[in-house]
């Protein structure tokens, strides 16, 4: 039920019958304006904000977040090192299985018996890991070459980031080994067996560069002729190229393409358990990668050259016919996991501020204390909410959400507070956060509901799917500078006040991750909030302290109408 009506709607209702309006107040909801039957008022509800370190659980033990793609869609995987000084330094790596490839022919077994028969000789030239950047085309450079902008690069791209490609020794099982009837999961601090480093250069590093749109290497024919070839993406976008050890990759792959290890996807994943793209270092840059499971996306590629010979009439030996440069491409597909290594921030958090950071950074519990009765009496003694002071049943000096909902008393002709608007705003520390481009572009607010078994169930707020167009959470700018994040949770608060809901659960604030944090997935409502948190950005927010932060303190503002 949408709890909003406009001025015209109220006017029409009142013209029809004020009596009928009073009889069906439950269906009016929010948006009621001031008239002869109602007073409107606004109240501020104080908050209590408690930071939550995602690397430590409530008992002080090491903790982590879910970081796999099993039974879900993960839109991006970050690779690199991000040291922002104001937030935890993140070393973000990933682990991935390989997609199955058919027709892996490396040897011509057909005999050359008659004129016109072809004999092919296969030569392996180069093995690379190709990792396309997420980039936007910007036309052409002055020299005519494609011009691109790299999307969402964080950190310092002038500092090289160490990258090792490791043969993963951990089997990435999609089912829980202890209970095969359930899906498996991998946390962001999972320990993987590192069998061996596959880099051709053990000291390989990368710097994000829009000019990395090609990779030149040498091909060879079976007759000893060499020539240069160039690797480019079909859209000519930039990519990271990691050359791998030729001899070892030949032993692991090329020489076994016709064996049982490459007979099926299952056989491949049991034999070669994936690659571990591992970054190390205290500074550098971080880039998002789209591991889409296609050869046009990130892939392990074997470049080889076929030299073909043809049997000619009257000639004993076959004659050189042509050269065919080609490749096998194994997409990074199947199970894909992220791994985060965190280290402490260089700069301390300013007083009366708190930090929200993705990956295994931090989020915040937001407890709504309620209307501070003592402060309201001092600053606004005529505020009409004070007539309900007796509803402060626990005597803590606050009218909390549950106590405000108890104002409704139909037996005594009391219809309660009819919510017009409920807005929760978090202002950004503009001294710390000056660059809008590196901040989380959206935060997410959800409920930690008691599941009745001694635990909690992270649950979507109803506004995320009932009022998604006004719910908010996006970064709001003022004069092109980051200013605040605002959440409109009118439906949620209204449902508490009209008693259609009793979810007086604590709120939680975190970085938004798309699509796993979305409440609408494939046009269906998903009330569960998973622990995925791959977005590495951070933001510093002013807390609830009014003396320190004034009108920019974190506060819940409720506008309501009440029958006179």
N, C-alpha and C positions, 0 to 999 in steps of 0.2 A: 504494500500500500504506500503510495507516495504521499508524504506529509507536507505538501506544499500547495497553496492556492494563491492566486494573484489578487490584486485589489478589485479587479472587475468581478472575479469569482465571489469574493466576500460581499461585495455590494449587491450582487444578484441574489445571494442567499438571504441577505438581510431584507431585501425587498420582498422576497417570497414569504419569509416568516422568521422572525427572531425566535419564536417558540420552537420551530422545527430545528433551528440552528442549535439551540440548547439541548434538544433531545438527542442529537446525534453528534456530539462533540468528538467522539472517538474516531469518526470518519473525516474530521476536518484536518487534524494534524497541524503541520507547520505552515507558516506563511500567513497566519491570522493577523490582521492589522488592527490597530487601535480603533475601537468604536465605542458606542454607548454601553455595550455589554462586556467589553474586555479592556484590560490594561495591558500594555506591553512594557517589557523591562529587559535589561541586559545585566547579566551577572558574570563575574570572573571567577573561575574555579582554579584554585592554586594546585600546582603540581609538585611531585617529588620525583626527581630524575636520578636514577642510579645507573652508572656506566656498567657495561658487561663486557669483560675480556673474553673473546671467543676461543682463546687458547687454554682457558682454565674453566672447569665446571664449578658448580655451586659448592662443591666439597674441597675445592682447591687442587683437584687432580687435572692432569693434562687433558685437553679436549680438542675437538676439531669439528669441521663441517663436512657434509657430504660433498663429494667431488667427482662422481662418476656420471655417466649418461645412461645407466641401466634403467630402462622403463621410463625415460624422460627425454626431453629435447633440451640440449644445452647449446646456446647460440654462439658462444665464443670461448676460446681458451687463450689465456694470456701467457706470453713467453717473455722472460727477461727479469731484470732487477729494477725495482722502483724505490728509490730513496728520496723521500720528499722532506725529510728532516722533521716535519711536524707530525708525521704518522709513522707507524711501524714500517720498517724496510721489508719489502716483499721480494723473495726470490721465487718466481712462479715457473714451474716446469710442467710437463705433461707426459703421460704414458698412453700408448695407443697400440691396438692390434692392427693387423693388415687385412685389407679386403682380399677376397679370393679372386684369382685371375686364371682363366682357362687358356688353352692352346699355347702352352709355354714350350715352344719348339726351339731347340738349340742345335739340332743335328739333323741332317738330311739322310734318312735311312733308305730311301728309294734308290735302287740301283740304276745306273745310267746304261741302258741296254740298246736303245735304238736312236736313230737320228732325231734330233729335236728334244731329247730328254735333257732335263736341267739338273745340275748338281750344285747345291748351295753349301757354302762354308760360312759358319757363324763366328764372328769375332766380337767379344765383349770389350767395349771401349771405355765406359765410364759408369759409375754408380753414384747417385746423389740422392739426398733427401731434399725435396722441393717444398718450401713453405711460403706460399703466397701471402703478401701483406694484404690487409684490408685497405684499399686505396680508392680514391675518387678521381676520375679523369678530369683534367683541367685544360684540355686542348693539346697544344703543342708548344715545345720549347722554341727558342729563337733559331736553333739549328734544325728544326723540323722533327725532332724526336718527340715521342709522347711525353706529355707533362701530367704528373699525378700529385695528389696530396695524400699523404699517409694519414689514415684515420686513427685518432685516439692514441697517439704516441705519448707515453708518460715517461717522466724522468729526463735524463740528459743524453740525447742521441749522439753526442760527440764522444762519449765514453764507450769503449768497446765492451760488449757483454760476452763472457765466456760461455760456450755452448758445447756440451758433449752429447753425442748420440750413442746411447748405451744399449746393448742387447739385454732386454728385460728377461729375467729368469723367473718371475712370478706369474703363475697361471692366472689369467684374468677370467675367472669363472663368473658366468652370469647368474648362477644359482648359488644360494647359501650352502656351503659345504656341510654345515651342521644340520641344515633342514632344506633339502633340495626342492621342497614344495614352495619355497619362498625365493624371491629375487635376492641376489647378493647386493652389497653396496661397498664402496671404497671411500674412506675418509681422506681428508686433505693431508693428514700426517702419516698415511700408510707407508710402511717400509717395503721397498721393492728390492728384489735380488738383482744386483748389478753384475751380470755375467762378464761382459767385456766392453771396452770402448771401441766403437766402429769408425770413428773419425779418421780420415786420411791424415789430417793434421791434428794431433792431440791438443794443440793450443788454439784451436779454431775459436774465433769470436766474430761477432757481427755488430754493425752499426746501422740502424734503419736509414735507408737511403732511397729516395724516389728514382734515382738513376739506375738502380739494380734491376733493369728490365730484361737483361739477357745474361747468359753464361756461355762462354766460348770454350770449347774443348777439342781434342784431337781424335779423329777416327782413323781406323786402319783397315785396309783390305787384307785378304789372305795372301796377296802377292807382295805385301810389304809397303804398299803405297799409303801415305798418310795425307789427310786433308782436314781442314778446320770445319767445325759445324757450330751452330748457335742454338741454344735453347731459349725459347720465348713462350710466354703464355699467350693463349688465343686472344685475350683482350689487351695484350702488351703491357700489363700491369707489372709492378716490381715484385720481387720475391727473394727470399733467402735461399741460397744454394749451399748445402753442406756436402762436400765430396767425401765419400766413404772409401774404406780400404778395399781396393780392387781384388786382391788375392783372397782375402777373407770372405768378402761378399760372394765371390765366385764359388768358394767352398760351401758356404752356407746356402746359397740359392742356385746359382747358375748350373752347377754340376748336379743338382738334385731336382731340377725342374721336371724330369720325367720319372721321378721316384714317387713312392707312396706318400711322402711328406707333403706333396703338392697335389694330391688327388681330390681333396675336398677342403672346404673352409675349416671344418673341425680338425682335420689332420694338420693343416697349416698352423692353426692357433695352438695346437698341442706341441708342434715341433718348434716353431719360432713364435715366442710368446709376446712379441711386440717390441717396439722401440721406446726408449726412455729418453726424451729430450730434456736434458738436465742443465740448468743454468747455475752459475756460481758467481759470487762476488758481493761486494758491499755497495756498489754504485753502478749506474748504467742506465739503460732504458728498457721499457716494457711495451710490447705490442700485442694487440688482439689478433688471434688467428681463427679462421673459420675452418674447422675440420668437418667437412661436409660428407666425407665418405665417397668422394668422386675423384677421378684422376685429374680433373681440372682444379681440384682443391689440393690440399697437402697430400704428398705421395712419395713413395720410395720408387725410384726410377732406374731401370737398367738400360743403358744406351748401347746398342750393338749394331754391327754392320754385316750385311749379308753380301758376300761376293758370289756371283752366279756364273756358272760355266755351262756351255751348251755343247752337246755332241753333234758334230757336223759330218756330213757324208764324206767318206774317204779320208777322214783325219782320225788317227788313233786316239790322241788325247783330246779331251774336251777343250773348247775355246772360250776364253773370257767373254762373257756376254754383257754384264752390267754390275753396278754396285747399288745396293738398297740400304740406305740408313734408316733405322727404325728403333723401337724401344718397347720394353715391357713396363707397365706402370701399376704399382700396388698402392691403392689409395689407403690413407690412414682411416680405418673404419672399424666397426665392431665396438668393443668396449674402449672408451676413452676417458681417462681420469686426469685430474689436475693434482699437483702436489705443491704445497706452499711451505716455505721456510721463512719464518718471521724473526726479526730482531728489533730491539727497542728503538723508539724514536729518539732523535738527537735532541729536539726541543721539548721542554715540558709543556703540559697543557696549561693554558692561562687559568687563573683562579675564576671560579664561577662560570666555567665553560665545560663542555664535554665533547667527546669525539665520536663520530660515526665513521667507520671504515669497513670496507668490504674484505673479502677473503677471510682470514682468521684474525681480523682486526678487532673491531668493537661495535657493539650496538648499545641500546639503552632501554632499561625498564622505565616506563612512564606511569606513575601512580597518580590518579586524580584524587587529591585530598578533599577538595570541595571549596565552598564559599567560606572564606575566613570571616567569621562573625565579628570577632573583636576588631579587626581592621575596618570592616564595613561600618560598624557603629561609629568609629572614629572619623572616617573619611566621607561616609555617605549615610548619615543616620536616618534619612527619610526613605531609603531604598525599601521598596515594598516587600522584598524577599525576607526582610527581618521579622515580618509578622509570623513567619513560620519557624522562628528560632526554636520553638519547643520540639521540632522534629529532629533536633540534634540528639538522637537517642543515646549515643555512646558518650556524650558530654565532652568530646574532644575539641570543641570550639569551631568545628567545620560542619557545614551541611554538604555531605558527600552525595554522589549520584544516587545511591540507594535511598538515602534519607529524602532527597528531593523527589524521588519517584513516589514516596509514601505520602506526599501531599495530596495525591489523588484519593478521594474518599467519596465514592458515588452515593453511599448510604446517607451522607450528610450534605449532599448537593455540592460536593467539591470535585471538580473535574480535573484538577491538577494543572501542571504547567504544560502548555501546548507549545512545543518547540518550533520556532521559526527558523533558527539557524544555530549551528554549533561548529565553531571553527577553532582549530588547534594550530598555532603558528610557532615555528622555530626559526629564530633569526640567526644569521650567519655572522661570525666574527670577521668583519671586513678588513681588519688589520692583518690577520693570518691568511685569509682567503681572498686574494686579489684577482686571480685568474679564473674566470668562469668556465674555461674549457677543460680544466683538470678536476673539477669538482664532480661529485655524483649528480647527474642530471635529474635524478629522481630518488626520493626516499620512500620507504614503505612503512606503514603502520598496521599492526595486527594485534590480535588478542592472544594472551596465554591462558587458555581455558583449563580449568580443573577437570581432568578426565574421570574423576571419581575413584581412581585407583592409586592415588598418591602421586600421580604425575600430572603433566600438563600436555595439552594438545594445542599447538600453534594454529590459530583459526583466523580466517579472513573477516574483516569488518564488513557489515552488510552494505555499506556505501560503495565498496569497491566493485560490486556487481549490480546493485540496485540504482545507484546514482553515480555511475562511473564517469560521466561527463563533468561532474562537479566535485568529485572526490579530491582531486588534486595530488599533492605530493611532489610536483615538479619544481625544479629550481626556478625561482622568481627573481628577475633582475630589476634594478632601479638605476637609471642612467647608465645602463649597460654593465652594471656591476652586480655581483651576486648579493642578494639581500636576504631571502628567506625561503623556507618551505612551508606551505600551508595545506592543511588537511581539513576538508569539510566533512564532518561525520554526523550530519544532521539526522539521517535515518537511524543510525545506531543509537544516539542519545534519545531520540523521540521514542524508539521502541522500548527503551528502559523506562521512560517517564509514563508511557501509556500501558506499561506492564505486559506488552506482547513479548518481551524478552526479559530475562533475568541474568544476562551475561555481564555481571559486574566484575569482569576479569581485568587484570592489569594489562596495560598497553605496552607494546614493544616497538621501538623505532630502529630501522636498519636501512642499509643501502638496498635499493631496488635492483633486482636481477630479472631481466626479461628473457624468456617467458616464464621461468619457474615460479616467480612471485605473482604472476597474474591469476586473478580469481576466475577469469573466463578463459577456458582452454578448449579450442575446437567447438565453440558455441555452447559449452557445458560449464556449469558452475563447479569449481573445485574449491571447497572450503578449507582444505589443508594448506598450511604454509610449510614448505620443506626447508631444510637447513642449507640449501644451496646458496652460495654467496661469492660468486667468482669475480664480481666487479671490484677491482682493487682500489678504487678511488676513496678518498677520505675528505671529511669536512669538519670544521670546528664550529660548535653551536653554543650560543649563549644559554645559560641554564635558567632556572626558575627564580633566581635571587633578584628581587625587585630593587633592593638597595644598590646592587651592583649594575644591573642591566635595565632598570627603569621600564619604560613602555615596551622595550624589546625583549623583555623576559619571556620565557616560555610559559604560556597560560592557555587555558581553555575558556573561550568566550561563548556564552549561550544567550541567545535572544529568544524570549518566549512571550506568550500571551496567556493571561489568566483571567478567568471570569471574576467580575467585580463582586 
